[in-house]
Amino acid sequence: MESQQTHPADSIADRFIVVMVTTASEVEAQGIATALVNEGLAACVNFREVQSIYRWKGDTCHSREWHLFIKTKSAKFDALGARIQALHPYDVPEIIAVPIVRGAQTYLDWLDQET
């Protein structure tokens, strides 16, 4: 494991990300989350129900969805995205990543080990 000195805040943002995905149901969220963790593409996935308003095919849509927060390494994004696309029923699933710019060292070490 690396110590705090070997990955300062600027390199943490290059190494770790949170990927956000929405699904239509809790069952879909659980299935995607379980597959990603079991396959080592994610260390952890949290999800909760949310209300979404969005444009789709010219209409404004209102729906309940499940929002997944997937913690992983930046280097896994392409494989993770491909796996989500394969598992996800939406034509255009949300798959966006934001960098983790800071974090508890013990958590970052665990994230590094699990992915």
HELIX and SHEET records of a PDB file:
HELIX    1   1 GLN A    4  THR A    6  5                                   3    
HELIX    2   2 ALA A    9  ARG A   15  1                                   7    
HELIX    3   3 GLU A   26  ASN A   38  1                                  13    
HELIX    4   4 SER A   74  LYS A   76  5                                   3    
HELIX    5   5 PHE A   77  LEU A   87  1                                  11    
HELIX    6   6 GLN A  105  GLU A  114  1                                  10    
SHEET    1   A 4 CYS A  44  TRP A  56  0                                        
SHEET    2   A 4 ASP A  59  LYS A  73 -1                                        
SHEET    3   A 4 PHE A  16  THR A  23 -1                                        
SHEET    4   A 4 ILE A  96  PRO A  99 -1                                        
END                                                                             
